Amino acid sequence: MATDHVREGIRVNCVSPGTVDTPFVNRMLQKFDDPIAERAALDARQATGRMVTPQEVARAIAYLASPLSGSTTGTALEVDGGVHNLRMRAQ
């Protein structure tokens, strides 16, 4: 789509969030026998050691929608705590 519309001045980008700390995720965690351990496991999957916040996803979207990203097109911005590209060794 970005290639199809760049000459029209239309930029096409997307945000690909990882596991986001939302009420939906928290409800899902409550269904496990040990919600705290499951939360810790989700956090541990992230290179940053924690799930992504909704605010971080919103800021990425705001950036792509703003004039600050005027030269950004055809991009998937991963806001995923490093899950997609980083492989961390166990400590």
GUKOLGU-864136 format. One record per residue (C-alpha): residue number from 1; x, y, z. Coordinates in steps of 0.25 Angstrom, whole numbers, always signed. Example, Ala and Ser with C-alpha at 12.3 -4.5 7.8 and 13.67 -1.06 7.14 Angstrom:
<site i="1" east="+49" north="-18" up="+31"/>
<site i="2" east="+55" north="-4" up="+29"/>
END
This chain:
<site i="1" east="+0" north="+0" up="+0"/>
<site i="2" east="+11" north="+10" up="+3"/>
<site i="3" east="+17" north="+8" up="-11"/>
<site i="4" east="+3" north="+9" up="-17"/>
<site i="5" east="+0" north="+23" up="-10"/>
<site i="6" east="+14" north="+30" up="-8"/>
<site i="7" east="+13" north="+38" up="-20"/>
<site i="8" east="-1" north="+43" up="-15"/>
<site i="9" east="+6" north="+48" up="-2"/>
<site i="10" east="-1" north="+37" up="+6"/>
<site i="11" east="+8" north="+30" up="+16"/>
<site i="12" east="+5" north="+16" up="+20"/>
<site i="13" east="+11" north="+10" up="+33"/>
<site i="14" east="+6" north="+1" up="+44"/>
<site i="15" east="+9" north="-1" up="+59"/>
<site i="16" east="+11" north="-16" up="+63"/>
<site i="17" east="+10" north="-16" up="+78"/>
<site i="18" east="+15" north="-28" up="+86"/>
<site i="19" east="+8" north="-33" up="+99"/>
<site i="20" east="+1" north="-20" up="+105"/>
<site i="21" east="-2" north="-19" up="+119"/>
<site i="22" east="-17" north="-17" up="+118"/>
<site i="23" east="-30" north="-20" up="+126"/>
<site i="24" east="-32" north="-32" up="+116"/>
<site i="25" east="-18" north="-38" up="+119"/>
<site i="26" east="-20" north="-36" up="+134"/>
<site i="27" east="-34" north="-43" up="+133"/>
<site i="28" east="-27" north="-54" up="+125"/>
<site i="29" east="-16" north="-56" up="+136"/>
<site i="30" east="-27" north="-57" up="+147"/>
<site i="31" east="-31" north="-70" up="+141"/>
<site i="32" east="-18" north="-77" up="+144"/>
<site i="33" east="-16" north="-84" up="+157"/>
<site i="34" east="-4" north="-75" up="+160"/>
<site i="35" east="-7" north="-61" up="+153"/>
<site i="36" east="+6" north="-55" up="+159"/>
<site i="37" east="+15" north="-65" up="+153"/>
<site i="38" east="+8" north="-64" up="+140"/>
<site i="39" east="+10" north="-49" up="+140"/>
<site i="40" east="+24" north="-51" up="+143"/>
<site i="41" east="+25" north="-61" up="+131"/>
<site i="42" east="+19" north="-51" up="+122"/>
<site i="43" east="+28" north="-40" up="+127"/>
<site i="44" east="+41" north="-49" up="+126"/>
<site i="45" east="+38" north="-51" up="+111"/>
<site i="46" east="+41" north="-37" up="+108"/>
<site i="47" east="+55" north="-32" up="+106"/>
<site i="48" east="+51" north="-20" up="+114"/>
<site i="49" east="+46" north="-29" up="+126"/>
<site i="50" east="+32" north="-24" up="+125"/>
<site i="51" east="+20" north="-24" up="+116"/>
<site i="52" east="+17" north="-12" up="+107"/>
<site i="53" east="+8" north="-1" up="+113"/>
<site i="54" east="-4" north="+5" up="+105"/>
<site i="55" east="+3" north="+18" up="+106"/>
<site i="56" east="+15" north="+13" up="+99"/>
<site i="57" east="+6" north="+8" up="+87"/>
<site i="58" east="-2" north="+21" up="+87"/>
<site i="59" east="+11" north="+29" up="+86"/>
<site i="60" east="+16" north="+21" up="+74"/>
<site i="61" east="+3" north="+23" up="+67"/>
<site i="62" east="+3" north="+38" up="+70"/>
<site i="63" east="+18" north="+39" up="+65"/>
<site i="64" east="+14" north="+32" up="+52"/>
<site i="65" east="+2" north="+41" up="+50"/>
<site i="66" east="+10" north="+54" up="+53"/>
<site i="67" east="+18" north="+63" up="+44"/>
<site i="68" east="+30" north="+57" up="+51"/>
<site i="69" east="+30" north="+45" up="+43"/>
<site i="70" east="+28" north="+51" up="+30"/>
<site i="71" east="+39" north="+43" up="+23"/>
<site i="72" east="+34" north="+30" up="+29"/>
<site i="73" east="+26" north="+21" up="+20"/>
<site i="74" east="+24" north="+6" up="+18"/>
<site i="75" east="+29" north="+3" up="+32"/>
<site i="76" east="+24" north="-6" up="+43"/>
<site i="77" east="+28" north="+0" up="+56"/>
<site i="78" east="+29" north="-11" up="+66"/>
<site i="79" east="+26" north="-7" up="+80"/>
<site i="80" east="+28" north="-20" up="+86"/>
<site i="81" east="+38" north="-20" up="+97"/>
<site i="82" east="+49" north="-26" up="+88"/>
<site i="83" east="+41" north="-39" up="+86"/>
<site i="84" east="+42" north="-39" up="+71"/>
<site i="85" east="+56" north="-36" up="+69"/>
<site i="86" east="+64" north="-39" up="+82"/>
<site i="87" east="+67" north="-52" up="+88"/>
<site i="88" east="+72" north="-51" up="+102"/>
<site i="89" east="+80" north="-61" up="+109"/>
<site i="90" east="+75" north="-66" up="+123"/>
<site i="91" east="+82" north="-59" up="+134"/>
END
